[in-house]
């Protein structure tokens, strides 16, 4: 099972200015797969942390883009394109969360995801963590999708 998501309006002008000056910027994503259970707490089946990191080299004018999934580096590349850098930080495409056979037909599942955007400074003195709220999306096992598609 794979997940794709995007954070909108995550890169404000002060953050982009920090990136341009060479300060490393990290966006962390937390993705959870849960089995819904009525009357009980939901059962957590998978918990994945994805980290998108960018650092600009002022001499070469290149951005180094690094993506880690649960601490393991899965992608590292360089680009000079600021739009590609922005997409890299704010978009995840087809991140593996759990094996597809983990989902059984006839049960309810849900993906929950949120982004941690790092610290922002309140009144230029107080570091304040900035993150999105949890977003929820229902998930249907492949077998139940195929069964509902047949006449």
C-alpha positions as CSV (number, residue, x, y, z in Angstrom):
1,X,0.0,0.0,0.0
2,X,1.4,3.4,-1.0
3,X,0.3,6.9,-0.1
4,X,0.7,10.3,-1.9
5,X,0.0,13.6,-0.3
6,X,0.8,17.3,-0.5
7,X,1.0,20.2,2.0
8,X,-0.3,23.4,0.6
9,X,1.2,26.8,1.6
10,X,3.9,25.3,3.8
11,X,6.7,27.4,2.5
12,X,6.2,31.0,3.5
13,X,8.6,33.8,2.4
14,X,10.7,33.8,5.6
15,X,11.3,30.0,5.3
16,X,12.2,30.4,1.6
17,X,14.7,33.2,2.5
18,X,16.3,30.9,5.1
19,X,16.7,28.1,2.5
20,X,18.2,30.6,0.0
21,X,20.8,31.7,2.6
22,X,21.9,28.1,3.1
23,X,20.1,27.1,6.3
24,X,18.9,23.5,6.1
25,X,15.2,23.1,6.1
26,X,13.3,19.9,7.0
27,X,9.7,18.9,6.7
28,X,8.7,15.7,8.5
29,X,5.6,13.7,7.6
30,X,3.9,11.2,9.9
31,X,1.7,8.7,8.2
32,X,-0.4,6.1,10.1
33,X,-2.5,3.2,8.9
34,X,-5.3,2.3,11.3
35,X,-8.0,-0.4,11.4
36,X,-11.2,1.2,12.6
37,X,-13.0,-0.7,15.4
38,X,-16.3,0.4,16.8
39,X,-16.5,0.8,20.5
40,X,-12.7,0.3,20.9
41,X,-9.6,2.3,20.1
42,X,-8.5,2.1,16.5
43,X,-5.7,-0.5,16.0
44,X,-2.5,1.0,14.5
45,X,-1.1,-1.2,11.8
46,X,1.7,1.0,10.4
47,X,3.5,4.2,11.4
48,X,5.9,5.7,8.9
49,X,8.0,8.9,9.3
50,X,9.2,10.6,6.1
51,X,11.7,13.4,6.2
52,X,12.3,15.8,3.3
53,X,15.4,17.9,3.7
54,X,16.9,20.7,1.5
55,X,20.1,22.6,1.8
56,X,21.4,25.2,-0.7
57,X,25.0,25.5,-1.6
58,X,25.7,29.2,-2.3
59,X,28.8,28.6,-4.4
60,X,27.3,26.1,-6.8
61,X,23.7,27.5,-6.5
62,X,22.4,24.0,-6.2
63,X,19.9,22.5,-3.8
64,X,20.7,19.2,-2.2
65,X,17.5,17.3,-1.7
66,X,17.4,14.3,0.7
67,X,14.4,12.1,1.5
68,X,14.5,9.6,4.4
69,X,11.8,7.0,5.3
70,X,12.0,5.8,8.9
71,X,15.6,7.1,9.1
72,X,16.8,5.3,5.9
73,X,17.9,7.5,3.0
74,X,15.8,6.6,0.0
75,X,16.5,9.5,-2.3
76,X,19.3,12.1,-2.6
77,X,19.8,14.4,-5.6
78,X,20.8,17.9,-6.6
79,X,18.9,20.5,-8.6
80,X,19.2,24.2,-9.4
81,X,15.4,24.6,-9.9
82,X,13.6,26.4,-7.0
83,X,10.2,25.0,-8.1
84,X,11.5,21.5,-8.0
85,X,12.9,22.1,-4.5
86,X,9.5,23.4,-3.4
87,X,7.7,20.3,-4.8
88,X,10.2,18.1,-3.1
89,X,9.6,19.6,0.3
90,X,5.8,19.7,0.0
91,X,4.8,16.6,-1.9
92,X,5.1,12.9,-1.3
93,X,4.4,10.5,-4.1
94,X,3.8,6.8,-3.6
95,X,5.4,6.3,-0.3
96,X,5.2,2.7,0.9
97,X,3.3,2.4,4.1
98,X,2.3,-1.3,4.5
99,X,2.0,-4.4,2.4
100,X,-1.3,-4.6,0.5
101,X,-2.1,-8.1,2.0
102,X,-2.3,-6.5,5.4
103,X,-5.7,-5.1,4.6
104,X,-8.6,-7.6,4.8
105,X,-11.9,-7.3,3.0
106,X,-14.9,-6.4,5.1
107,X,-13.0,-4.2,7.6
108,X,-12.6,-0.4,7.8
109,X,-9.2,1.2,7.5
110,X,-8.0,4.8,7.6
111,X,-4.9,6.7,6.8
112,X,-3.9,9.6,9.1
113,X,-1.2,12.0,8.0
114,X,0.3,15.3,9.2
115,X,3.3,17.4,8.5
116,X,5.7,18.9,11.0
117,X,7.1,22.1,9.5
118,X,9.7,22.8,12.1
119,X,10.0,25.8,14.4
120,X,8.7,29.3,13.8
121,X,9.8,32.2,16.1
122,X,7.0,34.1,17.9
123,X,8.0,37.7,18.8
124,X,11.5,36.8,17.6
125,X,12.1,35.2,21.0
126,X,10.0,32.1,21.4
127,X,10.5,29.0,19.3
128,X,7.1,27.5,18.5
129,X,6.6,24.2,16.7
130,X,4.5,24.5,13.5
131,X,2.6,21.5,12.2
132,X,-0.5,20.7,10.3
133,X,-3.5,19.0,11.8
134,X,-4.1,15.3,11.3
135,X,-5.8,14.6,8.0
136,X,-8.0,11.5,7.7
137,X,-8.8,9.4,4.6
138,X,-10.6,6.1,4.4
139,X,-8.9,3.2,2.7
140,X,-10.6,0.2,1.0
141,X,-8.8,-3.1,0.6
142,X,-8.1,-4.0,-3.0
143,X,-10.3,-7.1,-2.9
144,X,-13.4,-5.1,-1.8
145,X,-12.7,-2.5,-4.5
146,X,-12.6,-5.3,-7.2
147,X,-15.8,-6.9,-5.9
148,X,-17.7,-3.6,-5.9
149,X,-16.5,-2.9,-9.5
150,X,-17.9,-6.2,-10.9
151,X,-21.6,-6.3,-11.9
